[in-house]
Amino acid sequence: MMKDPEARRAVLLLISRGTITVHEARLLAGVSRQLIHKWCRSTGIVPGKARNARITRAWKGALNERP
């Protein structure tokens, strides 16, 4: 299990950007989803919020693209 501070920092950064999901984060860091949620709670990050915003922007952009 990788619980080092660098892994935690990377997980929180990527989740806050909406780049990865909790499931992906736990696989990358080698920790439980519960620990990922604990890390997020401790820093005020809501995992799904950033991801949903990122996907919504991508969706709207795709709708506006011209072939």
Biopython code that builds the backbone (N, CA, C, O; Angstrom):
import numpy as np
from Bio.PDB.StructureBuilder import StructureBuilder

atoms = [
    (1, "MET", "N", (0.826, -1.186, 0.000)),
    (1, "MET", "CA", (0.000, 0.000, 0.000)),
    (1, "MET", "C", (0.870, 1.250, 0.000)),
    (1, "MET", "O", (1.802, 1.372, 0.795)),
    (2, "MET", "N", (0.553, 2.175, -0.901)),
    (2, "MET", "CA", (1.331, 3.403, -0.996)),
    (2, "MET", "C", (0.561, 4.524, -0.287)),
    (2, "MET", "O", (-0.449, 5.008, -0.796)),
    (3, "LYS", "N", (1.038, 4.925, 0.869)),
    (3, "LYS", "CA", (0.376, 5.990, 1.624)),
    (3, "LYS", "C", (1.282, 7.201, 1.789)),
    (3, "LYS", "O", (1.075, 8.026, 2.679)),
    (4, "ASP", "N", (2.277, 7.301, 0.935)),
    (4, "ASP", "CA", (3.219, 8.394, 1.105)),
    (4, "ASP", "C", (2.582, 9.743, 0.737)),
    (4, "ASP", "O", (1.599, 9.784, -0.002)),
    (5, "PRO", "N", (3.132, 10.817, 1.243)),
    (5, "PRO", "CA", (2.567, 12.151, 1.018)),
    (5, "PRO", "C", (2.504, 12.543, -0.465)),
    (5, "PRO", "O", (1.598, 13.273, -0.866)),
    (6, "GLU", "N", (3.440, 12.077, -1.270)),
    (6, "GLU", "CA", (3.431, 12.418, -2.692)),
    (6, "GLU", "C", (2.231, 11.790, -3.391)),
    (6, "GLU", "O", (1.592, 12.425, -4.231)),
    (7, "ALA", "N", (1.927, 10.546, -3.042)),
    (7, "ALA", "CA", (0.763, 9.875, -3.634)),
    (7, "ALA", "C", (-0.518, 10.593, -3.220)),
    (7, "ALA", "O", (-1.410, 10.800, -4.043)),
    (8, "ARG", "N", (-0.606, 10.966, -1.968)),
    (8, "ARG", "CA", (-1.791, 11.681, -1.469)),
    (8, "ARG", "C", (-1.955, 13.004, -2.193)),
    (8, "ARG", "O", (-3.052, 13.350, -2.632)),
    (9, "ARG", "N", (-0.867, 13.738, -2.317)),
    (9, "ARG", "CA", (-0.904, 15.031, -3.009)),
    (9, "ARG", "C", (-1.349, 14.860, -4.454)),
    (9, "ARG", "O", (-2.190, 15.618, -4.938)),
    (10, "ALA", "N", (-0.794, 13.871, -5.145)),
    (10, "ALA", "CA", (-1.130, 13.633, -6.551)),
    (10, "ALA", "C", (-2.593, 13.242, -6.702)),
    (10, "ALA", "O", (-3.282, 13.740, -7.592)),
    (11, "VAL", "N", (-3.067, 12.355, -5.837)),
    (11, "VAL", "CA", (-4.464, 11.932, -5.875)),
    (11, "VAL", "C", (-5.389, 13.127, -5.688)),
    (11, "VAL", "O", (-6.337, 13.308, -6.452)),
    (12, "LEU", "N", (-5.116, 13.933, -4.683)),
    (12, "LEU", "CA", (-5.978, 15.082, -4.403)),
    (12, "LEU", "C", (-5.946, 16.100, -5.537)),
    (12, "LEU", "O", (-6.975, 16.689, -5.866)),
    (13, "LEU", "N", (-4.799, 16.309, -6.126)),
    (13, "LEU", "CA", (-4.686, 17.237, -7.249)),
    (13, "LEU", "C", (-5.522, 16.750, -8.433)),
    (13, "LEU", "O", (-6.301, 17.512, -9.006)),
    (14, "LEU", "N", (-5.358, 15.488, -8.790)),
    (14, "LEU", "CA", (-6.071, 14.948, -9.951)),
    (14, "LEU", "C", (-7.577, 14.857, -9.723)),
    (14, "LEU", "O", (-8.355, 15.103, -10.644)),
    (15, "ILE", "N", (-7.994, 14.508, -8.515)),
    (15, "ILE", "CA", (-9.424, 14.462, -8.217)),
    (15, "ILE", "C", (-10.006, 15.875, -8.223)),
    (15, "ILE", "O", (-11.106, 16.085, -8.736)),
    (16, "SER", "N", (-9.290, 16.839, -7.664)),
    (16, "SER", "CA", (-9.804, 18.212, -7.629)),
    (16, "SER", "C", (-9.920, 18.812, -9.023)),
    (16, "SER", "O", (-10.733, 19.710, -9.241)),
    (17, "ARG", "N", (-9.126, 18.333, -9.963)),
    (17, "ARG", "CA", (-9.213, 18.782, -11.361)),
    (17, "ARG", "C", (-10.271, 18.015, -12.146)),
    (17, "ARG", "O", (-10.606, 18.386, -13.271)),
    (18, "GLY", "N", (-10.794, 16.953, -11.556)),
    (18, "GLY", "CA", (-11.777, 16.129, -12.247)),
    (18, "GLY", "C", (-11.152, 15.206, -13.271)),
    (18, "GLY", "O", (-11.840, 14.683, -14.147)),
    (19, "THR", "N", (-9.846, 15.005, -13.162)),
    (19, "THR", "CA", (-9.114, 14.190, -14.120)),
    (19, "THR", "C", (-9.305, 12.699, -13.882)),
    (19, "THR", "O", (-9.349, 11.916, -14.831)),
    (20, "ILE", "N", (-9.420, 12.307, -12.619)),
    (20, "ILE", "CA", (-9.603, 10.890, -12.286)),
    (20, "ILE", "C", (-10.743, 10.729, -11.297)),
    (20, "ILE", "O", (-11.117, 11.666, -10.591)),
    (21, "THR", "N", (-11.282, 9.528, -11.262)),
    (21, "THR", "CA", (-12.336, 9.184, -10.308)),
    (21, "THR", "C", (-11.707, 8.606, -9.040)),
    (21, "THR", "O", (-10.509, 8.328, -8.995)),
    (22, "VAL", "N", (-12.531, 8.433, -8.024)),
    (22, "VAL", "CA", (-12.055, 7.816, -6.787)),
    (22, "VAL", "C", (-11.560, 6.398, -7.077)),
    (22, "VAL", "O", (-10.533, 5.972, -6.548)),
    (23, "HIS", "N", (-12.288, 5.683, -7.908)),
    (23, "HIS", "CA", (-11.880, 4.319, -8.264)),
    (23, "HIS", "C", (-10.503, 4.314, -8.929)),
    (23, "HIS", "O", (-9.639, 3.515, -8.570)),
    (24, "GLU", "N", (-10.305, 5.199, -9.887)),
    (24, "GLU", "CA", (-9.000, 5.280, -10.555)),
    (24, "GLU", "C", (-7.908, 5.693, -9.572)),
    (24, "GLU", "O", (-6.791, 5.176, -9.626)),
    (25, "ALA", "N", (-8.229, 6.618, -8.680)),
    (25, "ALA", "CA", (-7.254, 7.088, -7.691)),
    (25, "ALA", "C", (-6.818, 5.960, -6.767)),
    (25, "ALA", "O", (-5.634, 5.829, -6.455)),
    (26, "ARG", "N", (-7.767, 5.153, -6.332)),
    (26, "ARG", "CA", (-7.407, 4.059, -5.424)),
    (26, "ARG", "C", (-6.545, 3.020, -6.114)),
    (26, "ARG", "O", (-5.650, 2.442, -5.498)),
    (27, "LEU", "N", (-6.812, 2.779, -7.390)),
    (27, "LEU", "CA", (-5.974, 1.838, -8.129)),
    (27, "LEU", "C", (-4.554, 2.386, -8.301)),
    (27, "LEU", "O", (-3.576, 1.659, -8.127)),
    (28, "LEU", "N", (-4.451, 3.656, -8.639)),
    (28, "LEU", "CA", (-3.132, 4.261, -8.845)),
    (28, "LEU", "C", (-2.317, 4.335, -7.554)),
    (28, "LEU", "O", (-1.120, 4.051, -7.547)),
    (29, "ALA", "N", (-2.982, 4.720, -6.464)),
    (29, "ALA", "CA", (-2.272, 4.902, -5.197)),
    (29, "ALA", "C", (-2.141, 3.609, -4.400)),
    (29, "ALA", "O", (-1.333, 3.522, -3.475)),
    (30, "GLY", "N", (-2.934, 2.610, -4.758)),
    (30, "GLY", "CA", (-2.868, 1.344, -4.035)),
    (30, "GLY", "C", (-3.451, 1.417, -2.638)),
    (30, "GLY", "O", (-2.968, 0.760, -1.716)),
    (31, "VAL", "N", (-4.500, 2.226, -2.486)),
    (31, "VAL", "CA", (-5.155, 2.370, -1.182)),
    (31, "VAL", "C", (-6.650, 2.130, -1.354)),
    (31, "VAL", "O", (-7.134, 1.964, -2.474)),
    (32, "SER", "N", (-7.373, 2.113, -0.252)),
    (32, "SER", "CA", (-8.820, 1.866, -0.306)),
    (32, "SER", "C", (-9.571, 3.126, -0.741)),
    (32, "SER", "O", (-9.074, 4.246, -0.625)),
    (33, "ARG", "N", (-10.782, 2.898, -1.244)),
    (33, "ARG", "CA", (-11.619, 4.040, -1.635)),
    (33, "ARG", "C", (-12.007, 4.849, -0.398)),
    (33, "ARG", "O", (-12.205, 6.062, -0.473)),
    (34, "GLN", "N", (-12.114, 4.155, 0.748)),
    (34, "GLN", "CA", (-12.444, 4.855, 1.981)),
    (34, "GLN", "C", (-11.338, 5.851, 2.353)),
    (34, "GLN", "O", (-11.618, 6.960, 2.809)),
    (35, "LEU", "N", (-10.077, 5.439, 2.152)),
    (35, "LEU", "CA", (-8.973, 6.351, 2.458)),
    (35, "LEU", "C", (-8.980, 7.537, 1.502)),
    (35, "LEU", "O", (-8.727, 8.668, 1.916)),
    (36, "ILE", "N", (-9.267, 7.290, 0.229)),
    (36, "ILE", "CA", (-9.350, 8.388, -0.746)),
    (36, "ILE", "C", (-10.429, 9.378, -0.300)),
    (36, "ILE", "O", (-10.203, 10.589, -0.313)),
    (37, "HIS", "N", (-11.592, 8.871, 0.090)),
    (37, "HIS", "CA", (-12.676, 9.752, 0.555)),
    (37, "HIS", "C", (-12.263, 10.513, 1.815)),
    (37, "HIS", "O", (-12.603, 11.687, 1.966)),
    (38, "LYS", "N", (-11.542, 9.865, 2.711)),
    (38, "LYS", "CA", (-11.061, 10.529, 3.930)),
    (38, "LYS", "C", (-10.113, 11.676, 3.577)),
    (38, "LYS", "O", (-10.217, 12.770, 4.132)),
    (39, "TRP", "N", (-9.185, 11.415, 2.644)),
    (39, "TRP", "CA", (-8.262, 12.463, 2.191)),
    (39, "TRP", "C", (-9.040, 13.635, 1.604)),
    (39, "TRP", "O", (-8.744, 14.794, 1.895)),
    (40, "CYS", "N", (-10.039, 13.326, 0.773)),
    (40, "CYS", "CA", (-10.830, 14.384, 0.147)),
    (40, "CYS", "C", (-11.587, 15.202, 1.190)),
    (40, "CYS", "O", (-11.582, 16.432, 1.149)),
    (41, "ARG", "N", (-12.233, 14.512, 2.119)),
    (41, "ARG", "CA", (-12.969, 15.217, 3.181)),
    (41, "ARG", "C", (-12.056, 16.144, 3.973)),
    (41, "ARG", "O", (-12.442, 17.259, 4.323)),
    (42, "SER", "N", (-10.847, 15.677, 4.251)),
    (42, "SER", "CA", (-9.936, 16.477, 5.081)),
    (42, "SER", "C", (-9.484, 17.758, 4.388)),
    (42, "SER", "O", (-9.011, 18.686, 5.045)),
    (43, "THR", "N", (-9.625, 17.813, 3.084)),
    (43, "THR", "CA", (-9.208, 19.014, 2.342)),
    (43, "THR", "C", (-10.386, 19.748, 1.712)),
    (43, "THR", "O", (-10.192, 20.746, 1.018)),
    (44, "GLY", "N", (-11.612, 19.264, 1.947)),
    (44, "GLY", "CA", (-12.791, 19.932, 1.421)),
    (44, "GLY", "C", (-13.082, 19.653, -0.047)),
    (44, "GLY", "O", (-13.854, 20.379, -0.672)),
    (45, "ILE", "N", (-12.481, 18.624, -0.597)),
    (45, "ILE", "CA", (-12.712, 18.270, -1.996)),
    (45, "ILE", "C", (-13.924, 17.352, -2.081)),
    (45, "ILE", "O", (-14.040, 16.390, -1.322)),
    (46, "VAL", "N", (-14.826, 17.655, -3.011)),
    (46, "VAL", "CA", (-15.973, 16.792, -3.286)),
    (46, "VAL", "C", (-15.665, 16.089, -4.605)),
    (46, "VAL", "O", (-15.774, 16.702, -5.667)),
    (47, "PRO", "N", (-15.283, 14.819, -4.556)),
    (47, "PRO", "CA", (-14.781, 14.123, -5.741)),
    (47, "PRO", "C", (-15.645, 14.228, -6.993)),
    (47, "PRO", "O", (-15.130, 14.549, -8.064)),
    (48, "GLY", "N", (-16.921, 13.971, -6.887)),
    (48, "GLY", "CA", (-17.771, 13.977, -8.067)),
    (48, "GLY", "C", (-18.011, 15.349, -8.665)),
    (48, "GLY", "O", (-18.299, 15.466, -9.856)),
    (49, "LYS", "N", (-17.898, 16.375, -7.860)),
    (49, "LYS", "CA", (-18.221, 17.734, -8.307)),
    (49, "LYS", "C", (-17.309, 18.196, -9.451)),
    (49, "LYS", "O", (-17.792, 18.655, -10.486)),
    (50, "ALA", "N", (-16.023, 18.076, -9.265)),
    (50, "ALA", "CA", (-15.078, 18.511, -10.302)),
    (50, "ALA", "C", (-15.189, 17.632, -11.537)),
    (50, "ALA", "O", (-15.096, 18.121, -12.662)),
    (51, "ARG", "N", (-15.388, 16.346, -11.332)),
    (51, "ARG", "CA", (-15.514, 15.411, -12.452)),
    (51, "ARG", "C", (-16.751, 15.738, -13.289)),
    (51, "ARG", "O", (-16.687, 15.769, -14.518)),
    (52, "ASN", "N", (-17.874, 15.981, -12.615)),
    (52, "ASN", "CA", (-19.103, 16.316, -13.328)),
    (52, "ASN", "C", (-18.964, 17.616, -14.108)),
    (52, "ASN", "O", (-19.443, 17.717, -15.238)),
    (53, "ALA", "N", (-18.314, 18.608, -13.515)),
    (53, "ALA", "CA", (-18.108, 19.882, -14.206)),
    (53, "ALA", "C", (-17.227, 19.687, -15.443)),
    (53, "ALA", "O", (-17.500, 20.254, -16.501)),
    (54, "ARG", "N", (-16.185, 18.894, -15.306)),
    (54, "ARG", "CA", (-15.290, 18.635, -16.433)),
    (54, "ARG", "C", (-16.019, 17.917, -17.562)),
    (54, "ARG", "O", (-15.858, 18.270, -18.730)),
    (55, "ILE", "N", (-16.816, 16.914, -17.221)),
    (55, "ILE", "CA", (-17.554, 16.158, -18.230)),
    (55, "ILE", "C", (-18.620, 17.035, -18.880)),
    (55, "ILE", "O", (-18.841, 16.937, -20.087)),
    (56, "THR", "N", (-19.279, 17.885, -18.109)),
    (56, "THR", "CA", (-20.286, 18.789, -18.653)),
    (56, "THR", "C", (-19.657, 19.753, -19.656)),
    (56, "THR", "O", (-20.223, 19.998, -20.722)),
    (57, "ARG", "N", (-18.478, 20.306, -19.315)),
    (57, "ARG", "CA", (-17.786, 21.205, -20.255)),
    (57, "ARG", "C", (-17.408, 20.467, -21.540)),
    (57, "ARG", "O", (-17.559, 21.002, -22.638)),
    (58, "ALA", "N", (-16.921, 19.250, -21.396)),
    (58, "ALA", "CA", (-16.536, 18.458, -22.564)),
    (58, "ALA", "C", (-17.748, 18.157, -23.438)),
    (58, "ALA", "O", (-17.671, 18.226, -24.664)),
    (59, "TRP", "N", (-18.865, 17.824, -22.801)),
    (59, "TRP", "CA", (-20.096, 17.516, -23.513)),
    (59, "TRP", "C", (-20.582, 18.733, -24.305)),
    (59, "TRP", "O", (-20.901, 18.629, -25.490)),
    (60, "LYS", "N", (-20.632, 19.887, -23.634)),
    (60, "LYS", "CA", (-21.081, 21.109, -24.306)),
    (60, "LYS", "C", (-20.144, 21.475, -25.453)),
    (60, "LYS", "O", (-20.593, 21.909, -26.514)),
    (61, "GLY", "N", (-18.852, 21.300, -25.237)),
    (61, "GLY", "CA", (-17.894, 21.566, -26.301)),
    (61, "GLY", "C", (-18.089, 20.652, -27.492)),
    (61, "GLY", "O", (-17.975, 21.083, -28.639)),
    (62, "ALA", "N", (-18.383, 19.388, -27.223)),
    (62, "ALA", "CA", (-18.598, 18.419, -28.305)),
    (62, "ALA", "C", (-19.885, 18.759, -29.066)),
    (62, "ALA", "O", (-19.941, 18.594, -30.285)),
    (63, "LEU", "N", (-20.897, 19.222, -28.372)),
    (63, "LEU", "CA", (-22.152, 19.591, -29.039)),
    (63, "LEU", "C", (-21.958, 20.786, -29.957)),
    (63, "LEU", "O", (-22.627, 20.901, -30.984)),
    (64, "ASN", "N", (-21.047, 21.673, -29.589)),
    (64, "ASN", "CA", (-20.820, 22.890, -30.370)),
    (64, "ASN", "C", (-19.796, 22.730, -31.487)),
    (64, "ASN", "O", (-19.634, 23.632, -32.309)),
    (65, "GLU", "N", (-19.109, 21.602, -31.527)),
    (65, "GLU", "CA", (-18.098, 21.370, -32.572)),
    (65, "GLU", "C", (-18.770, 21.162, -33.908)),
    (65, "GLU", "O", (-19.856, 20.593, -34.010)),
    (66, "ARG", "N", (-18.099, 21.634, -34.910)),
    (66, "ARG", "CA", (-18.575, 21.445, -36.282)),
    (66, "ARG", "C", (-17.680, 20.407, -36.958)),
    (66, "ARG", "O", (-16.455, 20.475, -36.858)),
    (67, "PRO", "N", (-18.295, 19.453, -37.643)),
    (67, "PRO", "CA", (-17.478, 18.421, -38.323)),
    (67, "PRO", "C", (-16.689, 18.981, -39.497)),
    (67, "PRO", "O", (-15.962, 18.242, -40.162)),
]
sb = StructureBuilder()
sb.init_structure("model")
sb.init_model(0)
sb.init_chain("A")
sb.init_seg("    ")
for serial, (resi, resn, name, xyz) in enumerate(atoms, 1):
    if name == "N":
        sb.init_residue(resn, " ", resi, " ")
    sb.init_atom(name, np.array(xyz, "f"), 0.0, 1.0, " ", f" {name:<3s}", serial, name[0])
structure = sb.get_structure()
